[in-house]
Amino acid sequence: NDWIYRHLHLMSDRMCECARRYGENGDSVQERALNQMARELLLAQSSDWAFLMTMGTAAEYSTERTKEHISNFNALYGMINDVSVEIAFLERLEAKNSIFPTIDFRIYR
């Protein structure tokens, strides 16, 4: 289960990088994507996933959920860097993973 921490550290670094880079400028779609990146990071970092994997309780489900949040984060990160956010993809994530509705990605600056 050590693989998870490598990804989480990289995601955290990338979130901080994006918050510094786009914190003062950007459009509303970009801001929504960055806020969703923050949600995906927090969901991936949830201690329950790693704990459940380690304990063997719902390990397969926990692994899949963790991979899903990592994948979502990385897809959004790529879109932000390409300056081409796929609105339909973003809207699906915003509907599915809508925790912390008032999150502001700038907290990672």
Backbone bond lengths (Angstrom), bond angles and torsions (degrees), N, CA, C in turn:
res aa  C-N    CA-C-N  psi(-1)  N-CA   C-N-CA  omega(-1)  CA-C   N-CA-C  phi
1 N - - - 1.453 - - 1.524 112.78 -
2 D 1.309 117.02 1.80 1.465 119.45 179.38 1.526 112.43 -66.47
3 W 1.334 116.71 -20.64 1.462 120.01 179.88 1.523 111.86 -56.68
4 I 1.313 115.81 -33.93 1.464 120.17 -175.75 1.527 111.49 -61.59
5 Y 1.323 117.15 -40.09 1.468 120.44 -175.01 1.520 112.36 -68.96
6 R 1.306 116.86 -33.42 1.468 120.73 175.97 1.525 109.63 -60.26
7 H 1.319 115.84 -44.92 1.463 120.40 179.19 1.528 111.62 -67.77
8 L 1.310 117.07 -42.54 1.463 120.58 -177.87 1.524 111.65 -64.28
9 H 1.323 116.97 -38.98 1.471 120.03 177.93 1.528 111.16 -65.58
10 L 1.318 116.42 -43.13 1.460 120.48 178.72 1.534 110.45 -64.18
11 M 1.325 116.33 -43.01 1.457 120.12 178.68 1.525 111.13 -61.61
12 S 1.317 116.78 -42.21 1.467 120.68 178.59 1.521 110.84 -61.59
13 D 1.321 116.49 -44.45 1.469 120.48 177.77 1.524 110.90 -61.14
14 R 1.323 116.36 -43.22 1.464 120.12 -179.11 1.530 111.58 -67.52
15 M 1.335 116.64 -35.82 1.461 119.89 178.45 1.521 110.14 -64.55
16 C 1.319 116.59 -43.24 1.470 120.86 177.99 1.528 110.47 -63.91
17 E 1.315 116.55 -42.79 1.472 121.68 177.84 1.530 110.70 -57.72
18 C 1.318 116.88 -47.99 1.472 120.89 -179.08 1.523 111.66 -67.12
19 A 1.301 117.31 -38.25 1.469 120.19 179.17 1.521 110.68 -63.36
20 R 1.329 116.16 -40.20 1.464 119.26 177.54 1.529 111.24 -69.38
21 R 1.308 116.41 -41.47 1.464 120.95 -176.25 1.530 112.84 -71.34
22 Y 1.325 117.06 -40.30 1.463 120.03 -172.33 1.534 113.63 -112.34
23 G 1.309 117.22 7.84 1.456 120.46 -175.34 1.506 115.42 -64.66
24 E 1.306 117.29 -27.96 1.467 120.58 -177.31 1.516 113.36 -105.19
25 N 1.315 116.38 -13.74 1.461 118.40 -178.90 1.512 109.63 -142.13
26 G 1.269 115.09 153.40 1.456 120.78 179.22 1.508 109.94 145.18
27 D 1.307 114.64 159.90 1.456 118.70 -179.64 1.526 109.80 -93.85
28 S 1.311 116.12 177.59 1.461 120.37 -175.21 1.526 112.32 -66.81
29 V 1.323 118.30 -34.87 1.466 120.88 178.22 1.519 109.65 -67.42
30 Q 1.310 116.22 -43.57 1.460 120.44 178.26 1.540 109.87 -61.93
31 E 1.301 117.24 -42.38 1.462 121.27 178.93 1.527 110.79 -63.23
32 R 1.311 116.92 -41.94 1.474 120.20 176.64 1.529 110.79 -61.14
33 A 1.327 116.86 -43.07 1.466 120.85 179.89 1.525 110.80 -64.19
34 L 1.316 116.91 -41.03 1.471 120.74 178.84 1.521 110.61 -66.75
35 N 1.308 117.45 -39.71 1.467 119.88 176.22 1.523 110.79 -64.12
36 Q 1.327 116.95 -38.05 1.464 119.35 178.08 1.522 110.81 -69.17
37 M 1.318 117.17 -35.32 1.467 119.86 174.43 1.527 110.11 -58.33
38 A 1.323 116.72 -42.39 1.464 120.70 178.87 1.528 110.45 -62.52
39 R 1.331 117.39 -41.58 1.470 120.63 177.38 1.524 111.23 -62.04
40 E 1.328 115.85 -45.67 1.473 119.75 -178.76 1.526 110.80 -63.03
41 L 1.327 116.51 -38.24 1.461 120.16 176.70 1.521 110.69 -62.18
42 L 1.312 117.06 -48.71 1.461 120.48 -179.24 1.530 111.31 -62.71
43 L 1.313 116.69 -39.61 1.463 119.73 178.26 1.524 111.58 -66.25
44 A 1.314 117.17 -38.29 1.470 120.68 177.59 1.523 111.28 -68.91
45 Q 1.327 116.87 -32.13 1.461 121.48 -177.73 1.520 113.08 -79.55
46 S 1.298 117.01 -9.66 1.459 119.87 -178.32 1.526 110.29 -50.88
47 S 1.296 116.25 125.31 1.468 120.42 -175.80 1.518 112.53 -64.10
48 D 1.299 117.81 -22.13 1.462 120.17 -179.29 1.517 112.61 -61.72
49 W 1.330 117.80 -38.59 1.457 119.60 -177.55 1.520 110.45 -61.71
50 A 1.323 117.27 -53.81 1.471 120.60 -179.02 1.532 110.71 -61.80
51 F 1.320 116.44 -40.73 1.463 120.79 179.22 1.526 110.84 -61.35
52 L 1.322 116.66 -47.46 1.467 120.35 -179.61 1.522 111.41 -63.81
53 M 1.330 117.14 -35.92 1.465 119.92 177.09 1.523 110.35 -64.64
54 T 1.316 115.19 -44.63 1.462 120.50 -178.06 1.520 111.49 -64.95
55 M 1.326 116.48 -40.12 1.459 121.01 -177.21 1.528 112.40 -79.32
56 G 1.318 116.56 -12.96 1.454 119.55 -179.09 1.525 112.46 79.11
57 T 1.321 117.15 7.93 1.455 122.24 178.31 1.521 107.86 -91.30
58 A 1.314 116.61 116.61 1.465 121.47 -178.36 1.531 110.51 53.48
59 A 1.314 116.28 38.62 1.463 121.28 -175.93 1.525 112.24 -60.81
60 E 1.309 116.84 -41.39 1.466 119.65 -178.73 1.530 110.54 -65.46
61 Y 1.318 116.86 -45.21 1.466 120.94 178.50 1.525 110.88 -62.13
62 S 1.321 116.65 -44.69 1.459 121.39 -179.73 1.521 111.53 -62.28
63 T 1.301 116.29 -41.73 1.460 121.13 179.09 1.527 110.39 -63.69
64 E 1.326 116.17 -44.86 1.469 119.76 -179.83 1.522 111.41 -64.39
65 R 1.319 117.82 -42.94 1.464 120.54 179.32 1.529 110.71 -62.98
66 T 1.313 116.81 -42.59 1.462 120.37 179.12 1.521 110.26 -62.30
67 K 1.318 116.65 -46.66 1.465 121.01 178.53 1.523 111.07 -61.03
68 E 1.326 116.75 -37.34 1.467 120.99 179.31 1.525 111.24 -62.17
69 H 1.338 116.75 -46.10 1.466 119.96 -178.96 1.531 111.26 -68.32
70 I 1.322 116.72 -37.70 1.466 120.64 176.27 1.530 109.69 -62.96
71 S 1.309 116.91 -45.51 1.459 121.86 179.88 1.531 111.23 -63.21
72 N 1.328 116.65 -43.81 1.465 120.51 178.51 1.524 110.87 -60.72
73 F 1.317 115.88 -45.94 1.464 121.07 179.11 1.525 110.42 -59.12
74 N 1.330 116.29 -49.23 1.463 120.46 -177.42 1.525 112.17 -64.07
75 A 1.330 116.87 -36.74 1.463 119.65 177.63 1.525 110.22 -64.54
76 L 1.326 116.70 -44.80 1.469 120.35 178.70 1.525 110.97 -64.60
77 Y 1.315 116.76 -40.40 1.467 121.25 178.23 1.528 110.14 -59.29
78 G 1.317 116.68 -44.41 1.460 120.49 177.72 1.518 112.10 -62.74
79 M 1.318 116.65 -41.26 1.467 120.59 179.24 1.525 111.37 -65.19
80 I 1.316 116.31 -40.89 1.470 120.56 179.00 1.528 109.46 -62.34
81 N 1.310 117.01 -45.23 1.464 120.81 -179.10 1.519 112.65 -68.95
82 D 1.326 116.60 -29.65 1.471 120.64 177.69 1.524 111.82 -86.81
83 V 1.318 116.53 -2.96 1.463 123.07 -177.46 1.537 110.05 53.32
84 S 1.330 114.78 45.78 1.462 120.53 -178.48 1.524 109.23 -150.45
85 V 1.318 116.36 80.57 1.463 121.22 -178.46 1.523 109.31 -82.71
86 E 1.321 116.02 126.80 1.462 121.95 176.32 1.525 108.17 -79.99
87 I 1.318 116.23 107.03 1.460 122.17 -174.11 1.527 111.94 -59.26
88 A 1.320 118.26 -44.15 1.470 120.69 -178.12 1.531 110.97 -61.79
89 F 1.317 116.75 -41.97 1.468 121.22 177.69 1.517 109.93 -63.28
90 L 1.316 116.93 -47.00 1.463 121.55 179.36 1.521 110.77 -59.73
91 E 1.306 117.58 -45.24 1.471 121.16 -179.41 1.520 111.64 -62.79
92 R 1.336 117.64 -38.74 1.478 120.41 176.60 1.519 110.69 -61.87
93 L 1.339 116.56 -44.28 1.463 119.68 179.64 1.524 111.29 -66.64
94 E 1.322 116.68 -41.41 1.466 120.25 179.57 1.528 110.77 -61.49
95 A 1.316 117.48 -35.96 1.470 121.20 179.21 1.522 111.41 -75.30
96 K 1.313 116.47 -40.96 1.469 120.70 -175.58 1.527 112.40 -77.85
97 N 1.318 117.08 -44.42 1.464 122.42 -175.40 1.526 108.83 -116.39
98 S 1.319 115.17 71.21 1.462 121.20 -170.51 1.527 114.05 -98.96
99 I 1.314 116.60 18.07 1.464 120.70 178.92 1.534 109.69 -60.07
100 F 1.302 117.15 150.23 1.468 123.45 179.25 1.535 111.38 55.09
101 P 1.327 117.68 65.95 1.472 120.27 -175.13 1.525 114.34 -62.43
102 T 1.312 118.38 -20.85 1.468 120.28 -179.07 1.525 112.82 -104.61
103 I 1.322 116.79 16.52 1.469 119.86 -178.28 1.531 110.00 -59.29
104 D 1.303 115.24 145.64 1.469 121.85 176.52 1.526 107.44 -126.00
105 F 1.312 115.96 114.71 1.468 121.57 -176.33 1.517 112.89 -56.01
106 R 1.339 117.02 -20.94 1.453 120.82 -176.62 1.542 112.91 -65.39
107 I 1.306 117.45 -13.24 1.469 120.33 177.08 1.526 111.15 -62.65
108 Y 1.322 116.50 -18.53 1.461 120.82 179.78 1.526 113.25 -85.54
109 R 1.316 117.17 -0.20 1.471 119.32 177.68 1.496 108.00 -69.91
